[in-house]
Amino acid sequence: FALDDAARAAGWEVLFDGDDLDAWRGFRTTDVPAGWQIASGALYFDGRRGAADLITRRRYASFELVLEWRADPGANSGILYRVTEAHRNTWETGPEFQILDDEPNGPQRTGANYALHAAAPHPPTKDPHGWNEARIVVRGSRVEHWRNGALVVTYALGSEDWKRRVADSKFAWMPDYGLAREG
């Protein structure tokens, strides 16, 4: 995963090159948790070794994250962003691009802003157990979730709509949810 000069000049950086996890560490620790593994150029989590969130070593405010993912049948996971370590759990501060096996989860869809904004149903995941693309774009307070090249969710952090949705959700008791300007 090499970047050309133009991509580097535009500010792109590689967070995972298929070989090492130098850009990553565990949530509230300096090391990469044991469950995170690399095989055949892919990063995966071996759930038999416990649960542990992986975060970037650097903090980001505005960014565009693009990655490919695949999930096991019945999977329910996600990519949280602007996470801080001020609380015990990542989900107490960071909104989530939901990744799951869409089929058994009814109206929940990959790309949703978990529990707050439903994702458009089309296009569906290419193959929920094969490779799909996720793209998260955060520019200031504006957030976009893309699934396989299609915009499926957009919202503004801190907007009146955001505040209402958070107040009406399970995140209402989390005073710092979605408020961090970087993470």
C-alpha positions in Angstrom: 0.0 0.0 0.0 2.2 2.8 -1.2 1.2 6.3 -1.8 2.4 8.4 -4.7 3.8 11.9 -4.3 0.5 13.6 -5.1 -1.4 11.5 -2.5 1.3 12.3 0.2 1.2 16.0 -0.8 -2.6 15.9 -0.4 -2.2 14.7 3.2 -3.0 11.0 2.7 -1.2 8.5 5.0 -1.2 4.8 5.2 -2.4 3.5 8.6 -2.1 -0.2 7.7 0.2 -1.5 5.0 -0.6 -5.2 5.4 2.6 -5.9 7.4 2.6 -4.0 10.7 0.5 -2.1 13.2 3.0 0.7 13.9 0.2 3.4 13.5 -2.0 1.6 16.1 -2.3 0.8 19.8 -4.9 -0.5 22.2 -7.5 1.7 23.8 -6.0 3.1 27.1 -2.8 1.2 26.5 0.5 1.7 24.6 0.6 -1.8 23.0 -1.5 -3.5 20.4 -3.8 -6.0 22.2 -2.9 -9.7 21.6 -6.2 -10.5 19.7 -5.2 -8.3 16.8 -3.5 -10.3 14.1 -2.2 -9.9 10.6 -2.5 -12.7 8.0 -2.1 -12.5 4.2 -1.9 -8.7 4.4 -5.2 -8.4 6.3 -5.8 -7.2 9.8 -8.3 -9.2 11.8 -9.4 -9.7 15.4 -9.3 -13.2 17.0 -12.2 -12.9 19.4 -11.1 -16.0 21.3 -8.4 -13.9 22.8 -10.7 -11.5 24.6 -12.1 -8.1 23.5 -9.9 -5.1 22.9 -10.4 -1.9 20.9 -7.7 -0.7 18.5 -7.1 3.1 18.1 -4.6 5.1 16.1 -1.5 6.4 17.8 -2.1 9.9 16.3 -5.2 12.0 16.9 -7.3 13.3 13.9 -9.9 16.1 13.7 -10.9 16.3 10.0 -10.1 13.2 8.0 -11.1 10.7 5.4 -10.7 7.1 6.3 -11.0 4.5 3.5 -10.7 0.8 4.1 -12.0 -2.6 3.0 -13.7 -4.9 5.4 -15.4 -8.3 5.7 -17.3 -9.9 8.5 -18.2 -13.3 9.7 -21.9 -14.4 9.6 -23.8 -12.7 12.4 -21.1 -10.1 12.9 -21.9 -6.9 14.7 -18.9 -4.5 14.9 -18.0 -1.0 13.8 -15.5 1.8 13.4 -15.6 4.5 16.0 -14.1 7.9 15.4 -13.0 10.9 17.4 -12.8 8.6 20.4 -11.1 10.0 23.5 -9.7 8.0 26.4 -11.5 10.1 29.1 -14.0 7.3 29.8 -13.8 3.5 30.3 -15.2 2.6 26.8 -14.6 3.9 23.3 -18.4 4.0 22.7 -18.8 6.6 25.4 -17.3 9.3 23.2 -17.0 8.2 19.6 -19.8 7.9 17.0 -19.8 4.6 15.1 -19.9 3.6 11.5 -21.7 0.3 12.0 -20.4 -2.9 10.3 -22.6 -5.9 10.6 -24.1 -8.9 8.8 -27.1 -7.0 7.4 -29.2 -10.1 6.8 -30.2 -11.1 10.3 -30.3 -7.5 11.7 -33.5 -6.3 10.1 -33.5 -2.5 9.6 -30.0 -2.1 10.8 -27.5 -1.7 8.0 -23.8 -1.4 7.5 -22.9 2.3 7.3 -25.4 3.5 9.9 -24.4 5.9 12.5 -25.1 3.4 15.2 -28.4 3.9 17.0 -28.8 7.5 15.7 -28.9 7.5 11.9 -30.1 4.6 9.7 -28.1 3.9 6.6 -29.8 3.9 3.2 -30.6 0.3 2.1 -29.1 0.6 -1.3 -26.6 -0.3 -2.5 -26.4 -3.3 -0.2 -23.2 -4.7 0.9 -21.6 -6.6 -2.1 -21.3 -9.7 -0.1 -21.7 -9.4 3.7 -19.1 -12.1 4.2 -16.8 -10.9 1.3 -14.8 -7.7 0.9 -16.7 -4.3 1.0 -15.5 -0.7 1.2 -16.1 1.7 4.0 -15.4 5.4 3.8 -15.8 7.9 6.6 -15.4 11.6 5.8 -15.3 14.1 8.7 -14.8 17.8 8.0 -15.4 19.9 11.0 -18.8 18.9 12.3 -20.0 17.4 8.9 -19.8 13.6 8.7 -20.5 11.3 5.8 -20.6 7.5 5.8 -20.1 5.8 2.5 -20.7 2.1 1.7 -19.2 0.6 -1.5 -19.0 4.0 -3.2 -22.5 5.3 -2.2 -23.3 7.9 0.4 -25.6 6.2 2.9 -25.6 8.6 5.9 -24.8 12.3 6.5 -25.1 14.4 9.6 -23.7 17.3 11.5 -22.1 16.7 14.9 -23.5 19.2 17.5 -26.4 20.3 15.3 -29.9 20.6 16.8 -30.9 17.4 15.1 -27.8 15.6 16.5 -28.6 16.9 20.0 -32.2 15.7 19.8 -31.2 12.3 18.6 -28.6 11.8 21.3 -31.0 13.0 24.0 -33.5 10.4 22.8 -31.0 7.6 22.7 -29.0 5.3 25.0 -26.2 7.9 24.6 -28.1 10.5 26.6 -26.3 9.5 29.8 -22.9 9.9 28.2 -22.0 13.6 28.6 -19.1 13.6 26.1 -20.7 11.5 23.4 -19.8 12.8 20.0 -18.4 16.1 21.3 -14.6 15.6 20.8 -13.2 17.7 18.1 -10.4 15.1 17.5 -9.7 11.6 18.6 
